[in-house]
Amino acid sequence: MSAFHGIAALVLLALLLVQVFTAPTNRMVNSAALVFVLAAVGGLFLFGLRLSRHKLPLGVVALHGAFALAALALLAAGVLR
């Protein structure tokens, strides 16, 4: 399940980045893309820990989710504006 989550997130992030680089006029959407990238970096870190069978640090898990939710809110605000 986490592999599907990560693959879907990376594909959708790539689509968002294509939009940002082709029409970078909406600052909210641009900010959302940046925060999504930070969330993706955290997700890749967590995925690496999971592959090495280490315990996932709760703080990093919480930050990963918080960044993703903040980016989603920025994206919604930018699109609905």
Secondary structure, 3 states (H helix, E strand, C coil): CHHHHHHHHHHHHHHHHHHHHHCCCCHHHHHHHHHHHHHHHHHHHHHHHHHCCCCCCHHHHHHHHHHHHHHHHHHHHHHHC
